[in-house]
Amino acid sequence: MTSGIGSISGNSLFSDTMTVRLTGVTDVQKIAVTLTDATSSTSQVLPDTSVSANILIGDVNADKSVNSPDTTAARHEIGMPVGATNFRDDVAVNGAITRADVDLIRSDLGHSLP
């Protein structure tokens, strides 16, 4: 990791997709991971590439703030199957959107990122 709190615990490559496993990543931060010394399928050395992500538990609408629109969004998804359009509402990351997710969001109200 090139910025933020956490550690890289491993990575895997499948076709043209790399997955980087992270551990110890804390809430309310922006992290960055930089890939260095990678080579293409034609053995060309690729430029260093950085990928960043905002880590803010409860920010289900991705506006960098945990606020009432986040609780409203999750509340409207209670009982719905978790999928590509509502996975952020599953704050407990247990495969279901429940009242517990809304309660977790409420516990983080006021957290924000610049």
C-alpha positions as CSV (number, residue, x, y, z in Angstrom):
1,M,0.0,0.0,0.0
2,T,1.3,3.4,-0.9
3,S,-1.0,5.4,1.3
4,G,-3.5,4.7,4.1
5,I,-3.6,2.2,7.0
6,G,-3.6,-1.5,6.1
7,S,-1.5,-4.2,4.5
8,I,-1.4,-6.2,1.4
9,S,-2.0,-9.9,2.3
10,G,-1.7,-11.3,-1.2
11,N,-2.7,-10.9,-4.8
12,S,-3.9,-13.0,-7.7
13,L,-4.0,-12.6,-11.5
14,F,-6.6,-14.0,-13.8
15,S,-6.5,-13.1,-17.4
16,D,-6.2,-9.3,-17.4
17,T,-7.6,-8.7,-13.9
18,M,-5.5,-8.5,-10.7
19,T,-7.1,-8.9,-7.3
20,V,-5.2,-7.4,-4.3
21,R,-6.2,-8.8,-0.9
22,L,-6.0,-6.2,1.9
23,T,-6.1,-6.7,5.7
24,G,-6.2,-4.2,8.6
25,V,-7.8,-1.5,6.5
26,T,-9.5,1.0,8.9
27,D,-12.6,3.1,8.4
28,V,-12.6,6.8,7.4
29,Q,-9.6,7.0,5.1
30,K,-8.5,7.0,1.5
31,I,-6.2,4.2,0.5
32,A,-3.9,3.7,-2.5
33,V,-2.2,0.6,-3.9
34,T,0.6,1.0,-6.5
35,L,1.5,-1.7,-8.9
36,T,5.1,-1.6,-9.9
37,D,7.4,-3.7,-12.2
38,A,4.5,-5.4,-14.0
39,T,5.0,-6.7,-17.5
40,S,2.5,-7.1,-20.3
41,S,1.8,-10.3,-22.2
42,T,4.4,-9.1,-24.7
43,S,7.0,-8.7,-21.9
44,Q,7.0,-4.9,-22.0
45,V,7.5,-3.3,-18.6
46,L,4.4,-1.3,-17.8
47,P,4.4,2.1,-16.0
48,D,3.7,2.2,-12.3
49,T,-0.1,2.4,-11.8
50,S,-1.9,3.5,-8.6
51,V,-5.4,2.7,-7.7
52,S,-7.2,4.5,-4.9
53,A,-10.4,3.9,-2.9
54,N,-12.3,5.7,-0.3
55,I,-13.0,3.7,2.8
56,L,-16.1,5.0,4.6
57,I,-18.4,2.4,6.2
58,G,-22.0,3.4,5.9
59,D,-21.6,5.8,2.9
60,V,-23.9,3.8,0.7
61,N,-24.5,6.6,-1.8
62,A,-20.7,7.3,-2.2
63,D,-20.9,11.0,-1.5
64,K,-18.0,10.8,1.0
65,S,-20.4,11.5,4.0
66,V,-22.4,9.2,6.2
67,N,-25.7,11.0,6.6
68,S,-29.5,10.6,6.5
69,P,-29.7,9.8,2.7
70,D,-27.6,6.8,3.4
71,T,-30.0,5.5,6.1
72,T,-32.9,6.2,3.8
73,A,-31.3,4.3,0.9
74,A,-30.5,1.3,3.0
75,R,-34.0,1.3,4.7
76,H,-35.6,1.1,1.3
77,E,-33.5,-2.0,0.4
78,I,-34.3,-4.0,3.5
79,G,-35.2,-7.5,2.4
80,M,-34.1,-7.1,-1.2
81,P,-31.5,-9.5,-2.7
82,V,-28.0,-8.0,-2.7
83,G,-26.8,-7.3,-6.2
84,A,-24.8,-4.9,-8.3
85,T,-27.0,-1.9,-7.7
86,N,-27.4,-2.2,-3.9
87,F,-24.4,-4.0,-2.6
88,R,-23.3,-0.9,-0.7
89,D,-26.5,-1.1,1.5
90,D,-25.2,-4.5,2.9
91,V,-23.0,-2.7,5.4
92,A,-22.6,-5.7,7.6
93,V,-21.3,-7.6,4.5
94,N,-23.3,-10.7,5.2
95,G,-25.3,-11.1,2.0
96,A,-28.5,-9.6,3.3
97,I,-29.8,-6.1,3.7
98,T,-31.5,-5.8,7.1
99,R,-32.3,-3.4,9.9
100,A,-28.8,-4.2,11.3
101,D,-27.3,-2.5,8.2
102,V,-29.4,0.7,8.9
103,D,-28.3,0.6,12.5
104,L,-24.6,0.3,11.5
105,I,-25.1,3.4,9.2
106,R,-26.7,5.3,12.0
107,S,-23.8,4.5,14.3
108,D,-21.4,6.2,11.8
109,L,-23.5,9.3,11.1
110,G,-21.3,12.3,10.7
111,H,-18.2,10.5,9.4
112,S,-16.9,12.0,6.2
113,L,-13.9,12.3,3.9
114,P,-12.6,15.4,2.3
